[in-house]
Each structure stands twice: as structure tokens, then as C-alpha cells.
Amino acid sequence: MAHYALLDENNVVTQVIVGPDENLDGVDWEQNYANLYSQTCKRTSYNTVANTHSGDGTAFRGNYAGIGYTYDADNDVFKAPTPYASWVMNESIWTWEAPVDRPDLTEEEVAANSYYVWNEDTTSWDLITP
């Protein structure tokens, strides 16, 4: 079983479907689904996240595609939508990263169930204590 991402004219994923393994029975399933749905189709790996395979396989196309992801044809990878305008793409693992590292929580903050959230207005992390 394999997963296939259908892309619109801007290479944005509109749907992810399940189908036979690539080239099963000599069929080019990417082309088959492209013809069936009248959209570009690219295989995606359910086991690939942050350019790492969750098992002992090889990472494939950077990330498992999701609706709204973009297929980057130049790098042959799927990219998640940008979470914030200030975040930058780490092209070694194909994920978005904040321009400032999130601080570690102190033991007291953990005990208080505190957490950090990104503040795009100040481009910094805000500590939230419920």
C-alpha cells in the first residue's frame, strides 16, 4: 500500500489517497492517478517526517504530504504551510523553525503546567501559566 498526493496548479496538495505500491504490476500509479483525477500526482511516504523515516527505510520527499502542503519540485520534497511569516525553512530536515529557540521550562514551570507559545508580533516565545 502506498500514499499519493494530488496537486493543484500551484503544487499545493488538495487530497491524499491510498493506492497500490508504486509500479505494482508494471503500472505507473502516479501517472494513473494524475490521469484519473486530472491533477499532478506524487507518491508520499506515510513514514517520513522531518526528512527521517520512522522505520528502517529511507526518507522519501522530506515529509508525508498533507492537505495544504506544497510540493517543491526543485528539491522533490513536501513542505508544510508556513506557520508564521518570521519562521524559516530548515532545508536539511524540511521543517519550519522559529528564528529564536524556545526556552527550556524550569522545574517550577513544568509543575505549574506552563508552556511556551510563539508570539509573532514580538518574534519571541511567551510563557503561559494556566
PEKAQUI-V615454 format. One record per pair of residues at least 12 apart in sequence whose C-alpha atoms are under 10 Angstrom apart, sorted by sequence separation. I is the first residue (numbers start at 1). J is the second residue. D is the distance in Angstrom with one decimal. If there is no record, write none. Layout:
BEGIN
i=I j=J d=D
i=I j=J d=D
END
This chain:
BEGIN
i=4 j=16 d=5.5
i=5 j=17 d=6.5
i=29 j=41 d=8.6
i=30 j=42 d=5.8
i=47 j=59 d=7.7
i=48 j=60 d=6.2
i=49 j=61 d=9.2
i=50 j=62 d=6.0
i=51 j=63 d=6.0
i=61 j=73 d=9.9
i=65 j=77 d=8.9
i=66 j=78 d=8.5
i=68 j=80 d=7.2
i=69 j=81 d=5.6
i=79 j=91 d=9.8
i=84 j=96 d=8.9
i=86 j=98 d=7.1
i=87 j=99 d=5.8
i=103 j=115 d=9.8
i=104 j=116 d=9.0
i=115 j=127 d=5.8
i=116 j=128 d=5.8
i=3 j=16 d=6.7
i=4 j=17 d=5.3
i=5 j=18 d=9.0
i=29 j=42 d=9.1
i=30 j=43 d=6.6
i=45 j=58 d=9.6
i=46 j=59 d=9.9
i=47 j=60 d=8.4
i=48 j=61 d=7.7
i=49 j=62 d=6.5
i=50 j=63 d=5.8
i=51 j=64 d=9.2
i=62 j=75 d=9.1
i=64 j=77 d=9.1
i=65 j=78 d=5.8
i=66 j=79 d=9.0
i=67 j=80 d=8.9
i=68 j=81 d=6.5
i=69 j=82 d=9.2
i=82 j=95 d=9.1
i=83 j=96 d=7.4
i=84 j=97 d=9.4
i=85 j=98 d=9.7
i=86 j=99 d=6.8
i=87 j=100 d=9.0
i=103 j=116 d=7.9
i=114 j=127 d=6.8
i=115 j=128 d=5.3
i=116 j=129 d=8.8
i=3 j=17 d=5.6
i=4 j=18 d=6.3
i=19 j=33 d=9.2
i=29 j=43 d=8.5
i=45 j=59 d=7.8
i=46 j=60 d=9.2
i=48 j=62 d=6.6
i=49 j=63 d=4.5
i=50 j=64 d=8.8
i=61 j=75 d=8.3
i=62 j=76 d=7.9
i=63 j=77 d=6.9
i=64 j=78 d=7.0
i=65 j=79 d=7.6
i=66 j=80 d=7.5
i=67 j=81 d=9.5
i=77 j=91 d=9.8
i=80 j=94 d=8.5
i=81 j=95 d=9.6
i=82 j=96 d=6.8
i=83 j=97 d=9.1
i=84 j=98 d=8.3
i=86 j=100 d=9.8
i=102 j=116 d=7.3
i=114 j=128 d=5.4
i=115 j=129 d=6.7
i=2 j=17 d=8.5
i=3 j=18 d=4.5
i=4 j=19 d=7.1
i=45 j=60 d=5.9
i=48 j=63 d=5.1
i=49 j=64 d=6.1
i=61 j=76 d=5.7
i=62 j=77 d=4.9
i=63 j=78 d=5.5
i=64 j=79 d=8.8
i=65 j=80 d=7.8
i=66 j=81 d=9.5
i=79 j=94 d=6.4
i=80 j=95 d=7.2
i=81 j=96 d=8.7
i=82 j=97 d=9.5
i=83 j=98 d=9.3
i=102 j=117 d=8.7
i=113 j=128 d=8.7
i=114 j=129 d=4.3
i=115 j=130 d=8.8
i=2 j=18 d=5.8
i=3 j=19 d=6.0
i=4 j=20 d=9.5
i=17 j=33 d=9.4
i=44 j=60 d=7.0
i=45 j=61 d=7.4
i=47 j=63 d=8.3
i=48 j=64 d=5.5
i=49 j=65 d=9.3
i=60 j=76 d=8.9
i=61 j=77 d=4.0
i=62 j=78 d=5.9
i=63 j=79 d=6.8
i=64 j=80 d=9.3
i=75 j=91 d=9.3
i=78 j=94 d=7.9
i=79 j=95 d=7.0
i=80 j=96 d=7.8
i=102 j=118 d=8.5
i=112 j=128 d=9.8
i=113 j=129 d=6.6
i=114 j=130 d=6.5
i=1 j=18 d=6.8
i=2 j=19 d=5.3
i=3 j=20 d=8.1
i=4 j=21 d=9.8
i=43 j=60 d=9.0
i=44 j=61 d=6.7
i=45 j=62 d=8.8
i=46 j=63 d=8.1
i=47 j=64 d=7.0
i=48 j=65 d=9.2
i=60 j=77 d=7.8
i=61 j=78 d=6.0
i=62 j=79 d=7.5
i=63 j=80 d=8.1
i=77 j=94 d=7.7
i=78 j=95 d=9.6
i=79 j=96 d=8.6
i=112 j=129 d=6.7
i=113 j=130 d=6.9
i=1 j=19 d=5.8
i=2 j=20 d=5.6
i=3 j=21 d=8.2
i=4 j=22 d=9.5
i=43 j=61 d=8.6
i=44 j=62 d=9.0
i=45 j=63 d=7.2
i=46 j=64 d=5.2
i=60 j=78 d=9.4
i=61 j=79 d=9.1
i=100 j=118 d=9.7
i=109 j=127 d=9.0
i=112 j=130 d=7.6
i=1 j=20 d=4.9
i=2 j=21 d=4.9
i=3 j=22 d=9.3
i=42 j=61 d=9.5
i=44 j=63 d=7.6
i=45 j=64 d=5.2
i=46 j=65 d=8.0
i=75 j=94 d=10.0
i=109 j=128 d=9.3
i=110 j=129 d=9.5
i=1 j=21 d=5.0
i=2 j=22 d=7.0
i=44 j=64 d=5.5
i=45 j=65 d=7.8
i=46 j=66 d=10.0
i=98 j=118 d=8.2
i=109 j=129 d=7.6
i=1 j=22 d=8.6
i=22 j=43 d=7.9
i=43 j=64 d=9.3
i=44 j=65 d=6.0
i=103 j=124 d=9.8
i=21 j=43 d=9.3
i=43 j=65 d=8.8
i=44 j=66 d=9.4
i=98 j=120 d=9.7
i=102 j=124 d=8.2
i=103 j=125 d=7.6
i=105 j=127 d=8.9
i=1 j=24 d=9.8
i=42 j=65 d=9.3
i=100 j=123 d=7.7
i=101 j=124 d=8.7
i=102 j=125 d=6.3
i=103 j=126 d=9.5
i=6 j=30 d=9.2
i=17 j=41 d=9.9
i=19 j=43 d=9.6
i=99 j=123 d=7.6
i=100 j=124 d=6.6
i=101 j=125 d=8.4
i=102 j=126 d=9.2
i=103 j=127 d=9.1
i=4 j=29 d=8.6
i=5 j=30 d=8.9
i=14 j=39 d=9.3
i=16 j=41 d=9.3
i=18 j=43 d=9.6
i=98 j=123 d=8.3
i=99 j=124 d=8.4
i=100 j=125 d=8.0
i=102 j=127 d=9.9
i=4 j=30 d=7.2
i=13 j=39 d=10.0
i=15 j=41 d=9.7
i=16 j=42 d=9.5
i=17 j=43 d=9.4
i=18 j=44 d=9.9
i=51 j=77 d=8.9
i=98 j=124 d=8.6
i=2 j=29 d=9.6
i=3 j=30 d=9.9
i=6 j=33 d=8.1
i=7 j=34 d=9.0
i=13 j=40 d=9.5
i=16 j=43 d=9.2
i=17 j=44 d=9.7
i=51 j=78 d=9.8
i=98 j=125 d=9.3
i=5 j=33 d=9.4
i=6 j=34 d=7.5
i=11 j=39 d=9.5
i=12 j=40 d=9.9
i=13 j=41 d=9.1
i=16 j=44 d=8.6
i=50 j=78 d=10.0
i=4 j=33 d=8.3
i=5 j=34 d=9.7
i=11 j=40 d=7.9
i=13 j=42 d=9.5
i=42 j=71 d=8.5
i=49 j=78 d=9.9
i=50 j=79 d=9.5
i=62 j=91 d=9.2
i=4 j=34 d=9.8
i=7 j=37 d=9.8
i=8 j=38 d=9.3
i=9 j=39 d=7.8
i=11 j=41 d=9.6
i=62 j=92 d=8.9
i=63 j=93 d=8.7
i=6 j=37 d=7.9
i=7 j=38 d=9.5
i=8 j=39 d=6.2
i=9 j=40 d=8.0
i=62 j=93 d=6.8
i=63 j=94 d=7.3
i=6 j=38 d=9.1
i=7 j=39 d=5.8
i=8 j=40 d=7.0
i=62 j=94 d=5.8
i=63 j=95 d=8.4
i=6 j=39 d=6.0
i=7 j=40 d=5.2
i=8 j=41 d=9.3
i=44 j=77 d=9.1
i=61 j=94 d=9.2
i=62 j=95 d=8.6
i=87 j=120 d=9.2
i=5 j=39 d=9.5
i=6 j=40 d=5.8
i=7 j=41 d=6.1
i=42 j=76 d=9.5
i=44 j=78 d=8.3
i=84 j=118 d=8.9
i=86 j=120 d=7.2
i=5 j=40 d=8.3
i=6 j=41 d=4.6
i=7 j=42 d=7.9
i=42 j=77 d=9.9
i=83 j=118 d=10.0
i=84 j=119 d=9.3
i=85 j=120 d=7.9
i=86 j=121 d=9.6
i=5 j=41 d=5.6
i=6 j=42 d=6.7
i=42 j=78 d=9.7
i=84 j=120 d=6.8
i=87 j=123 d=9.1
i=4 j=41 d=6.4
i=5 j=42 d=5.2
i=6 j=43 d=8.9
i=83 j=120 d=9.9
i=86 j=123 d=7.2
i=4 j=42 d=5.5
i=5 j=43 d=6.0
i=85 j=123 d=9.7
i=3 j=42 d=8.7
i=4 j=43 d=4.2
i=5 j=44 d=6.4
i=84 j=123 d=9.5
i=3 j=43 d=5.8
i=4 j=44 d=5.5
i=5 j=45 d=9.8
i=50 j=90 d=9.4
i=51 j=91 d=9.3
i=2 j=43 d=7.3
i=3 j=44 d=5.5
i=4 j=45 d=8.3
i=50 j=91 d=9.6
i=51 j=92 d=7.5
i=52 j=93 d=7.6
i=2 j=44 d=7.6
i=3 j=45 d=6.5
i=4 j=46 d=9.7
i=50 j=92 d=8.5
i=51 j=93 d=4.8
i=52 j=94 d=9.9
i=2 j=45 d=7.3
i=3 j=46 d=6.9
i=50 j=93 d=4.7
i=51 j=94 d=6.4
i=2 j=46 d=8.1
i=49 j=93 d=8.3
i=50 j=94 d=5.7
i=51 j=95 d=8.5
i=49 j=94 d=8.6
i=50 j=95 d=5.9
i=49 j=95 d=8.8
i=50 j=96 d=9.6
i=16 j=64 d=9.6
i=16 j=65 d=7.3
i=15 j=65 d=9.0
i=16 j=66 d=6.8
i=14 j=65 d=9.8
i=15 j=66 d=7.5
i=16 j=67 d=7.1
i=13 j=65 d=7.2
i=14 j=66 d=8.2
i=15 j=67 d=5.8
i=12 j=65 d=9.7
i=13 j=66 d=6.6
i=14 j=67 d=5.3
i=15 j=68 d=8.7
i=12 j=66 d=9.4
i=13 j=67 d=5.0
i=14 j=68 d=6.5
i=15 j=69 d=9.9
i=12 j=67 d=7.7
i=13 j=68 d=5.2
i=14 j=69 d=8.4
i=12 j=68 d=5.8
i=13 j=69 d=5.4
i=14 j=70 d=9.6
i=11 j=68 d=9.5
i=12 j=69 d=5.7
i=13 j=70 d=6.0
i=11 j=69 d=8.5
i=12 j=70 d=4.4
i=13 j=71 d=7.3
i=5 j=64 d=9.1
i=6 j=65 d=9.5
i=11 j=70 d=5.6
i=12 j=71 d=6.3
i=4 j=64 d=9.6
i=5 j=65 d=6.5
i=6 j=66 d=9.9
i=7 j=67 d=9.3
i=10 j=70 d=8.0
i=11 j=71 d=5.3
i=12 j=72 d=9.3
i=3 j=64 d=8.8
i=4 j=65 d=8.4
i=5 j=66 d=7.8
i=6 j=67 d=9.0
i=7 j=68 d=9.4
i=10 j=71 d=8.7
i=11 j=72 d=7.4
i=3 j=65 d=8.9
i=5 j=67 d=8.4
i=7 j=69 d=9.3
i=8 j=70 d=9.5
i=10 j=72 d=10.0
i=11 j=73 d=8.3
i=7 j=70 d=8.2
i=8 j=71 d=9.9
i=5 j=69 d=9.6
i=7 j=71 d=7.7
i=6 j=71 d=9.8
i=13 j=78 d=8.9
i=5 j=71 d=9.1
i=12 j=78 d=9.2
i=13 j=79 d=9.9
i=11 j=78 d=9.5
i=12 j=79 d=9.5
i=13 j=80 d=9.9
i=12 j=80 d=9.9
i=12 j=81 d=9.5
i=5 j=78 d=9.6
END
